[in-house]
Amino acid sequence: MATSALGTGLLPATALANGLVDYKPGLIEQHLAAGKTVFVDYAASWCSTCARQERVISALRAANPDYDQAMVFVRVDWDDYSNHEVAVSRRIPRRSTLLVLKGDKELGRIVAGTSEEQIKSLLDTGLQAGT
């Protein structure tokens, strides 16, 4: 489960209602260094595209609990971190960007995509990497 890594000595984080962990500086890097696959959602509360992505992701995760076993889900608040290293170093062009990361590699990316097929494909990439 996304919040299970919280008790492993990693940075304290806040679990959001949708099962995502709220980003704090260094959190993604710590999970990656621990060998985890990380699904990162760069989102803003006011973004309708982000809200659509969140609904699709939540439905897919509910339908396949293996996603939660294979990955840590982290939400990066675009309003707080758009100019921070967590966005700049990965060349995140805008909110509504989704990434799957493992080790020092980006395994997949969606920018502003909202189709279930596209998001499921990204989640499946993370599932394969995380098992």
C-alpha positions in Angstrom: 0.0 0.0 0.0 1.2 3.5 -0.7 1.4 4.5 3.0 3.2 1.3 4.1 6.6 2.8 3.3 6.0 5.5 5.9 7.1 3.3 8.7 10.4 2.3 7.1 12.5 5.2 8.3 11.8 7.3 5.2 10.9 10.9 5.5 7.6 11.5 7.3 4.8 12.1 4.8 1.1 12.8 4.8 -1.1 10.2 3.2 -3.8 11.9 1.2 -7.4 10.7 1.0 -6.8 9.3 -2.5 -4.0 7.0 -1.3 -1.2 9.3 -2.6 1.6 10.5 -0.3 2.0 14.2 -0.2 5.5 15.2 -1.4 8.1 16.7 0.9 11.6 17.5 -0.4 13.7 14.3 -0.6 10.8 11.9 -0.4 11.0 10.6 -4.0 14.7 10.2 -3.9 14.6 8.2 -0.6 12.0 5.8 -2.0 14.0 5.4 -5.2 17.2 4.8 -3.2 15.3 2.1 -1.2 14.6 0.3 -4.5 10.9 1.3 -4.8 9.1 2.1 -8.0 7.5 5.6 -7.6 4.5 6.9 -9.4 4.6 10.7 -9.3 1.5 12.9 -9.9 2.3 16.6 -10.5 -1.1 18.2 -9.8 -2.9 21.3 -8.7 -6.1 21.3 -6.7 -7.7 23.7 -9.2 -6.7 21.8 -12.3 -9.6 20.0 -14.1 -7.2 17.8 -16.1 -5.5 16.7 -12.8 -8.9 15.9 -11.3 -9.8 13.7 -14.3 -6.4 11.9 -14.0 -7.0 11.4 -10.3 -10.4 9.8 -10.9 -9.0 7.4 -13.5 -5.9 6.5 -11.4 -8.2 5.9 -8.3 -10.5 3.7 -10.3 -7.7 1.7 -11.8 -6.0 1.2 -8.4 -9.3 0.1 -6.9 -9.7 -2.4 -9.7 -6.2 -3.8 -9.3 -4.7 -3.6 -5.8 -1.4 -5.0 -7.2 -0.6 -1.4 -8.3 -0.4 -0.4 -4.6 1.9 -3.3 -3.8 4.3 -2.5 -6.6 4.5 1.3 -6.3 4.6 4.2 -4.0 2.2 6.9 -5.2 3.4 10.5 -4.6 1.5 13.7 -5.3 3.6 16.8 -5.9 1.6 20.0 -5.4 2.3 22.1 -8.5 1.5 25.4 -6.8 4.2 24.6 -4.1 6.8 22.9 -6.2 6.6 23.9 -9.9 9.9 25.8 -9.6 11.5 23.3 -7.2 14.2 20.8 -8.1 11.6 18.0 -8.0 10.0 19.5 -11.1 12.9 21.4 -12.7 15.4 18.5 -12.6 12.9 16.2 -14.4 11.9 18.8 -16.9 8.2 18.7 -15.9 6.5 21.1 -18.3 3.2 21.6 -16.4 0.8 20.3 -13.9 -1.1 17.1 -14.9 2.2 15.3 -15.6 2.5 11.7 -14.4 5.8 9.8 -14.1 6.9 6.3 -13.2 10.4 6.2 -11.8 12.7 3.3 -10.7 16.3 3.8 -9.6 17.8 6.5 -11.7 15.4 5.9 -14.7 12.2 7.4 -15.9 10.2 4.5 -17.1 7.2 6.5 -18.5 5.5 9.8 -18.6 2.1 11.3 -19.5 1.6 15.0 -20.0 -2.0 16.1 -19.7 -3.3 12.7 -20.8 -6.6 11.6 -19.3 -7.6 8.4 -21.2 -8.0 5.3 -19.1 -6.0 3.3 -21.7 -3.0 5.7 -21.5 -3.0 5.9 -17.7 -3.4 2.1 -17.3 -0.5 1.6 -19.6 1.7 3.8 -17.4 0.5 2.0 -14.3 1.2 -1.3 -15.9 4.8 -0.1 -16.6 5.2 0.6 -12.9 3.6 -2.7 -12.0 6.1 -4.6 -14.1 9.0 -2.6 -12.7 7.8 -3.0 -9.1 7.4 -6.8 -9.1 
